[in-house]
């Protein structure tokens, strides 16, 4: 499995958790990436950590929960506790790049703006959010593999544990 296939599989797993396990976007991204890349959180802890970001931070419609989940997972899997300025800058640059990619791909980082076209169509809104969840997880995977190439082997070893993929 190459890195492109791995990123697609991680996106599919995040979408599965969103659709079939009723996790919100931030939870689905965080749980899926934590599982695949060995983030050492239990599924319950990862879901709880992401729970406040659903619906654009507490359903306020602000920053999209999927994007919040991406950034939390980035910190979990690639963040560093060292005082190194270069490492802090690398993770911050990656977070900024993810936000820029997200904006470029979806047109906004604001949940309220993103779902406005589907305001009165719950099933279409859910399908759209599911797509953002999966697409965001794919973007995150690419970013993680650029920052920490050794995560590719971890992901490839773990992806087979999920028969839905």
C-alpha positions in Angstrom: 0.0 0.0 0.0 1.5 3.4 -1.0 0.9 6.7 0.8 -2.0 7.7 -1.5 -3.8 4.5 -0.8 -3.2 4.9 2.9 -4.6 8.5 2.9 -7.7 7.3 1.1 -8.2 4.4 3.5 -7.8 6.8 6.5 -10.4 9.1 4.9 -12.8 6.1 4.4 -12.4 5.0 8.0 -13.2 8.6 9.2 -16.3 8.6 7.0 -17.3 5.2 8.3 -17.1 6.5 11.9 -19.1 9.6 11.0 -21.8 7.7 9.1 -22.1 4.3 10.8 -20.9 5.0 14.3 -22.6 8.4 14.7 -19.5 10.2 15.7 -19.4 13.9 14.7 -16.7 15.2 12.2 -14.1 16.1 14.8 -14.5 12.8 16.7 -14.4 10.7 13.5 -11.2 12.3 12.3 -9.5 12.0 15.7 -10.5 8.4 16.4 -9.6 7.2 12.9 -6.2 8.8 12.7 -5.4 7.9 16.3 -6.2 4.2 15.6 -4.3 4.0 12.3 -1.2 5.9 13.4 -0.9 4.7 17.0 -1.7 7.8 18.9 -2.0 5.8 22.1 -5.5 7.2 23.1 -8.3 4.8 23.7 -11.2 5.2 21.2 -13.3 6.6 24.1 -10.8 9.2 25.1 -10.3 10.3 21.5 -14.0 10.6 21.0 -14.4 12.5 24.2 -11.6 14.9 23.3 -13.2 15.7 19.9 -16.8 16.0 21.3 -16.6 19.7 22.1 -15.8 20.6 18.5 -18.9 19.2 16.8 -20.9 21.5 14.8 -18.2 24.1 14.7 -17.1 24.3 18.3 -20.1 23.4 20.5 -22.6 23.8 17.6 -21.8 27.5 17.3 -21.1 27.2 13.6 -17.6 28.6 13.9 -14.5 26.7 13.0 -15.5 23.4 11.3 -15.2 20.4 13.6 -13.5 18.4 10.9 -10.7 21.0 10.7 -10.5 21.1 14.5 -10.1 17.3 14.5 -7.4 17.5 11.9 -5.4 20.0 14.0 -5.9 18.0 17.2 -4.7 14.8 15.5 -1.7 16.6 13.9 -0.6 17.7 17.4 -1.2 14.3 18.9 0.7 12.4 16.2 3.4 14.9 15.2 3.6 17.5 18.0 6.7 17.7 20.1 7.2 18.7 23.7 10.7 19.9 23.1 11.5 23.5 23.4 13.0 23.5 19.9 11.9 26.5 17.9 12.3 24.7 14.7 10.0 21.8 15.8 7.4 24.3 17.1 7.6 26.2 13.8 7.3 23.0 11.8 4.1 21.9 13.5 2.6 25.4 13.3 3.5 25.6 9.6 1.8 22.3 9.0 -1.3 23.4 10.9 -1.4 26.6 8.9 -0.9 24.6 5.6 -3.8 22.3 6.6 -6.0 25.2 7.2 -5.1 26.8 3.9 -5.7 23.5 2.0 -9.0 23.1 3.8 -10.1 26.6 2.8 -8.9 26.2 -0.8 -10.7 22.9 -1.1 -14.0 23.7 0.7 -14.2 27.5 0.4 -14.3 28.3 4.1 -13.3 27.0 7.6 -16.6 28.2 9.1 -19.1 25.4 9.7 -22.0 27.8 9.3 -20.8 28.9 5.9 -20.0 25.4 4.7 -23.4 23.9 5.5 -25.5 27.0 4.5 -26.4 25.5 1.1 -27.9 22.5 2.9 -29.7 24.4 5.7 -33.0 22.8 5.0 -31.8 19.4 3.7 -30.5 17.3 6.6 -29.5 14.3 4.5 -27.6 16.4 2.0 -25.9 18.3 4.9 -24.9 15.0 6.5 -23.5 13.7 3.2 -21.5 16.9 2.7 -20.1 16.8 6.2 -19.2 13.1 5.8 -17.3 14.1 2.7 -15.4 16.9 4.5 -14.6 14.5 7.3 -13.1 11.9 4.9 -11.4 14.5 2.7 -9.9 16.3 5.7 -8.6 13.0 7.1 -6.9 12.4 3.7 -5.3 15.9 3.9 -4.1 15.2 7.4 -2.6 11.9 6.5 -0.6 13.5 3.7 0.6 16.2 6.1 1.5 13.6 8.8 3.5 11.5 6.3 5.4 14.5 5.2 6.3 15.5 8.8 6.8 12.0 10.1 7.5 9.5 7.2 7.9 6.7 9.7 4.2 6.9 10.4 3.6 5.3 6.9 4.7 1.8 8.2 2.6 2.2 11.3 -0.4 3.1 9.3 0.2 0.3 6.8 0.5 -2.2 9.6 -2.7 -1.0 11.3 -5.0 -0.4 8.4 -5.5 -4.2 7.9 -7.2 -4.4 11.3 -10.3 -2.6 9.9 -12.3 -5.0 7.7 -14.5 -2.2 6.4 -11.5 -0.9 4.3 
